[in-house]
Amino acid sequence: MKDIARHAGVSQSAVSFALNGRSGVSEETRERVRQVAEELGWRPSTAARALSGEGAATVGFVLARRAETLGVDSFFLQLVSGIQEVLAERHLGLLFQVVEDVADECAVYRRWWAEHRVDGVLVVDPRTADPRPDLLDELGLPAVVIGGAPDERHPGLSTVWADDAGAMASVVDGLYTLGHRRIVHIAGLPGLAHTERRIRTLRAEAGRRGLAEVRSVTTDYSDAEGAAVTRRVLEGPTPPTALIYDNDVMAVAGVAAAAELGFSVPADVSVVSWEDSALCRMVKPWLSALSRDSGEFGRTAARELTALLDGGSARAVRVPVPRLVERGSTGVARGA
């Protein structure tokens, strides 16, 4: 600020008024100060802004998952890309941290709040018994829950949600139409709200159709567990004729595991991936998958958070239901 004041021929207080949009200087002086600041490459200090109560110009994003399961997760890569696109328009930074569990995640929120590190946070992987919304309410930290339930409302917390139940119902309906009566859902992490919604919906759809040999098996989302569970269920006395995987990585690993056991896709077993990505089109046959715009999911969440930061009210926003794209990995059940 001293350099700007010297080059612009004004006082340091005039520089402060001009750069922070405060009254006390003429428009001519304000414009001259801004031009000099631009020439000198000046940028506001987020630490100083936080200490003065003007905000950190940063949004926080904590992910409580094993780091090794994230490297090839297409959903999170596209989600973060969409988030960053919106934040960049507002010149907001994204502070990202991976932790072991939800307890560590809560500790990070408390530290960020105490240190004025972030203006708000994006929360992912809602749990069935989740301490985070109440904590964020207590801290008064604006937040958007990505993938939450629309009926779980907290003051100051918006929700961006997808209809997992509707998506699962569409998959079951498609497989049932093809004659499949033995279906295994190779699910993600137990305790995640969307995992439980998908499991409940599968059970309800099976019950409605009188299907007794339909079940879910939870995993850590990794290719290793996806392949291991695939082998286990296919080696059972009555192997399933269809497999639904909660992500593309497990689905690709499952196809390979099935081939190792001599199962042909889709002649012996049909495969559906919950997430669609380039991976689904890099195996033979191409995988049928639930397709959604994960980048737009992220953009929507980021827009809702910036709206909260601008003083808007918390609300629940629904994104489009994932659409089943049928490809070569699903076919008529053997003997149907």
Buried (B, 14 or more C-beta within 10 A) or exposed (E): BEEBBEBBEBEEEBBBBBBEEEEEBEEEBBEBBBEBBEEEEBEEEBEEBBEEEBBBBBBBBBBBBBEEBBEBBBBBBBBBEBBBBBBEEBEBBBBBEBBEEBEEBBBBBEEBBEEBBBBBBBBBBBBEEBEBBEBBBEBEBBBBBBBBBEEBBBEBBBBBBBBBBEBBBBBBEBBBEBBBBBBBBBBBBBBBBBBBBBBBBBBBBBEEEEBEEBBBBBBBBBBBBBBBBBBEBBEEEEBBBBBBBBBBBBBBBBBEBBEEEEBEBBEBBBBBBBBBBEBBEEBEBBBBBBBBBBBBBBBBBBBBBBBBBEEEEBBBBEBEBBEBBEBBBBBBBBEE
